[in-house]
Amino acid sequence: MKIGILNSGGDCPGLNAVIHGVVGAADQLGWEVIGFRDGFEGLLPPGNFTVLRPKDTIGILKMGGTILGSTNKGHFAAKVGKGDIAEVPNEIVARAKQTMDDLGVGALVIVGGDGSLTTGLQLYREGWPIIGVPKTIDNDLSATAFTFGFDSAVSTVVDALDRLHTTGESHKRVMVLEVMGRHAGWIALWGGIAGGANVVLIPEMPFSLEKVRDFINQRDAQGYHSTLVVVAEGARMPDGDLVTLDSNEGGEFRLGGIGDRVAAKLQELTGKETRACTLGHLQRGGAPTALDRILGMRFGVMAVKLAEAGSFGRMVSYQSYHVDSVPIEDAVNQLRLVEPQSELVLAAKAVGICLGD
């Protein structure tokens, strides 16, 4: 049997670990693995692919990014905005399927986030042998408790906060750090707690900058003259404005800029010197943590097991420390968001973190 694999959407630490897991597990079965380059685009005739053997994956566990390349643009973009879905044209699907048939690929592993798996679901419904592997640093897919890449992104946030602590304290400044996460606040909340932030602002909890001002003033009165603020890129300003960059043509709009907005407003409200820092793609790059290496490898192995069993139309899932699978249709278009009254939020408040509510 030949099994195909592609990475689609944004890159993140741990993608190469999935490839390592797929290639290793497939080799044990005597299968051949074909890696399609640059996401779904690699399926278009004449096909852009490479045969992957165990020797080709030596040393990639520790590497960030993906040896196959990825894209969130092109002919297969399924997400055009929050909740908006565009099906891939039939002519494009037919051309890609011809490549699959010509190569004799009996299963296709799609490693991607909500948009990529939405495309995968369409292809499965049209008869393709699809297996999904969830990939997002945002950790916002409802059908899995954890996604690889998230732990690495949080570690990057923590490292940045450790550095901002020292410069903020030296100048008695308010330091605002903008982090990724789109419409979910997991990176901001986990990173903020682990990095010792004083204020965490997330999309799921409307916030008041006046309440943040009062919190900062209270800290000043107590002798704490520096405050560290973490804000998720998808958090809305108190007036309801979602801060975006230019539209990402062929995909979802790009979020970004709220850190500068929050910093400017806090400086105006408090009179304290305030600086903003945006981590951006630093959260996507670099070597994956040990957790993400292991989780990615386990996801890849499970994808091969699903192919062996002929269990197509399913997505690998992690629940209660166990890797299993769920139907792809149960996984897409259902974001897992932070619950405002969850144990984690209440724990953050219990140690004095302000969430602006």
N, C-alpha and C positions, 0 to 999 in steps of 0.2 A: 504494500500500500504506500501511496505517496500522500503526505500531509503538508498543506501549505500554511504559512504564517505571515501575517503582516501587522505592522504597528501603524495606528491611525490616530490623528488628533495631535494634541500637544505632547511634547516629550516629557519624560519624568524619570527620576532615578528608579531603577529596578526593571526597566524594559529588557535589558540584556539578560537579566536573571531569568525572565520568562523564556526567552529564546534558549538559554542554556538548559532549562528544564524540559522544554519541548524536544530539543534535539537529543538530549541524553536519554529520555524515556522512549522516544521513537526508535533510537538506535538499538535499545534492548529488545525491541520487537522486530528488528530487521527492516524497519521502515525507512524511507527516504524523506527528508524534509526539504521543502522548497521555500525559501524566504523571498517574499515579494518586496521590492524596494519602494520607498516613498508611499507607503499606505496602499489604498485601493488603486491608485494610479498605476502601480506596478502590474496590475491585472490587464490593462489595456494592451491590445495587440501592438507589436509582436511579443509583449511581455517583458518586464524588467525584473529579473529575478536571479537568484543564485542558489545553488545546492549547498545546504548546510550539513556539515559532518561534525562529529564531536571535536575533532582537532581545530575546527573553525571557531569553536566557542571557548577554547582555552584562554583563561584570563579575562573574560568579559564580565564575570560576576561583579567585579569591582569598578567597572566602567559606567559612568553616567550616560545619558542619551540612549541611542540605539544604533547598532551596526547596520540595521536595515533602512534607516532613515524614516521620516514620518512627515505627514502634512495634514493641515486642517482646512485646506482649500482644494480646488479642483473639481472634477466631474462628479464626485460622490458626496459632496457636502450635504448633510441631511438637516442640520440645525441652522436656521436663519434668524434666530432670535429666541428669547425665552418662551418656550411653549410652542414655537412655530416650527413646523416640520415640512420639508420639501422632499418628495420622493425622487429617487434617482430615475432619470428617463429610461424607458424600456430599451432604447437603442444602445445606451451605454451598458446596461446590464447584460444584454445579449452579447456584446463584443467581449466583455470581461469573462463571461461564461465560456466563450469559445476558447479563451486562453486556458481556463481551468480544464476543459475537456481535452484540448490538444496535449496538455502536460500529463493528463491522467490523474489529477489531484482528487483524492477521495474524501478529503475533509479540509476545511479552511478555518484556521484559528485566527480570530480577529481580536487584537489586543487594543482596546480603546475605551473611551469614556462614553457618556450618554449619547452623544451625537453619532459616534462611530458604531455603537451597538444598535442604534436606531436604524442605521443603514444595514447592519447585519441582519436585523429582524426582517426588513423588507426582502433581502436576498433569500433568507430562509423560507419565507412564505412563498417565494417563487421557485422553491425546489432546491436551493443550494444546501450542501452539507456544512452548516455553520456551527461553530463553537465560539462563544464569547469569553474573553478574559477582561475583567474590569480594570481600567487604568485611569486614575485621576489623583493628582495631589490634593484635590479638594475634599476627598473622603466623603462625598455627598451622594453616593448611590445607595438607594434604600435597601437593595437586596443583598448587600454585603456589609458586615460590621466594620471592615477595614479594607483599604486599598493600598497596594504598594506605591511608594512615592510620597505618601502623606508623612510618614515618620521622618524621612529625609528633609522634606520641606519644613517641618516643625523644627528640626535641628538647626536648619539655616536661620530661621527666625530667632531661635534662642541665642545663637552665636551673635547675631546682629544686636539683640537687646543687651547682651553682656557688654558689648562695645559701646552702645549708646549710653548705658548707665554711667560709665566713667566720664565721658565728655559732658553729659548733662549735669552731673554733680559738680564738675570742675567750674562750670559757668553759671550754675544755678538756673538752668534753662528747663523749659518744657520741651521734650523730644517726642515727636509724633512719627511712628513707623507704620507705613501702609503695607499690608501683606495681601497675598492672593487668596482665592477661595470662591470667587464669583458670588453666587447667591447664598452660600453657606459659610458660617463663621467658625468652622472647626479649626482651621489653621490659626486664626487670630486667637481663639480661646485657648487652645492647647499651648500654642507658642507663648501667649501672654502670661499664662499661669506659670509655665516652666521657666520663662525668662524673667520673672519678677516684675512684670508690668504693673503699673498702678491703676491704669484705666484700659478697658478693652471694649471696643465698640464693634458690634456685629450686625449683619443684615436682619437677623431674626428678632432683634430687640430695638424698637425705636428709642432714640436717645435725645436728651436735652443738653445742649452745650452750656446752658446756664447751670445745670446741675453739675456738669464737669467743672465749670468755673468755681462753683462753691466748694467742690471737693478739693481742687487745687489750692484755693485760699485757705481751707482748713488745714491742709498739709503744711502750708507756709507758716501758719500760726503755731503748728506743733514742732516747727524747726526743720521740716523736710522741704528744702528749697528747690528740689528738682523733681519733676514728675514725668514718668514714662507712659506714653499713650500708644496703644496698638489699635489700628482701625482696619477693618476688612474692606477690600476694594469694592464690595457689593453693598456695603452699608449705605443707607440713604441719609442725606442731610436732614435736619429737623423739618425743613420745608417740604420734604418728600422727594427732593431731587436725587436721581441716580446719576452719579458723575461718570461720564464715559469719554473715551478717546474717540478717534475717528472710527467709522464703521469698518468692521472686518469683512470685506467684500467676499461673498460666497459662504459666509458663516455667521456666527453670532457677533454682535457688537463687542468691542473691547472696553472693559471697565478700567478705570484708573483716574487718579487726580484728586480723590477725596482727601488724601493725606495733606496736600497743600491747602485745600479748602478749610479743613479742620484746624490746621496750624494757624492760618491767618486769622480765623475767627477767635481762637483761644487767646492769641496774642492781643487782639482787640479787647476781649472781655476781661482778661486778667492783668494786662499791662506787663506781663512777663515776656522776656525774649523767648521766642518759640521757633524751633527748627523742624522741618519735615524731611523724612527719608523714605524713599520707595524702593523696596527690595526687588520687585519685578521678577525677571527671569533668573535671578540668582537662586530663587527657590526651586527652580526646575533643573538646575545644573549640578555638576559635581558627582562625586561617588555616592552611591546609595549606602544607607546605614545597614548594619548587620540584619536588622529586622526586615528591611525591604528586600535584601538579597535573598533571604530565606523564604519570605512570603512569595516573592516573584517566582522563585524556583518551584515552590509547591504548586502555584497556580499553573505553571507550564506543564508539570507532571500530570495534574488533574485533567488538563485539556486533552492530553494524549489518552488518558484512561476513558474519557467520554467518547473520543473518536473510536477507540477500540470496541466500546460497547455499542457504537452506533447511536449514541444519545445526542442527536443534533438539535439545534434550536435551543440550546441551554447555555447558561453563563456560569462560569466558575464562581463560587461564593465562599466567603469566610464567615462562619458563625460559631460562637462559643468554642473558640480555639480549634475548630475543625474545618477543613477545606472540603466542600461538597459542591453542589450546583443547584441552580434554579432556572426555570424557563426565562429566556431573554425577555419575553413580553412582560414578565413580572418585574423586570429590573429597570427598564427604560422609562423615561418621562415621569419618574417618581423620585424626587430629590429627598435625601435624608438630611433634615435640617436640625439645628440646635434647638432643643425645647427650652423655652425661657425658665421653666420651673424644674429643669432636670437637676440631677444630683451634682453634676459638674458645675453648672452655673451657680447653684446654691453654695457649693464648696468655695468657688471663687469669691463670692460675696462674703462668705464667713471669714476669709483671711484678709478682708479689707479692700478687695478689688472693686472699683467703681465701673459699672456697665452703663452708666448714663441714664438709667431708667428711674 
